[in-house]
Amino acid sequence: MTPPAESDFVPSPCVSVCKLTADRAYCIGCLRTLEEIRGWKHMDADQKRALLADLENRQAAAAE
């Protein structure tokens, strides 16, 4: 099996603050849903980058 190309590496958004909101909608540390957290390892690089863009939008919306 060939290791992924360096350009395929997308770092996890996890910041080691693993606590769900009271309604269990998302993690307060990385803003991902449980489904997104579980699925991260199965996503390809493009899917991960798309999720990271969504997380930026979530963070901006939460700041308002």
Secondary structure as GFF3:
##gff-version 3
##sequence-region A 1 64
A	DSSP	three_ten_helix	6	8	.	.	.	ID=ss1
A	DSSP	alpha_helix	34	39	.	.	.	ID=ss2
A	DSSP	three_ten_helix	40	42	.	.	.	ID=ss3
A	DSSP	alpha_helix	45	63	.	.	.	ID=ss4
###
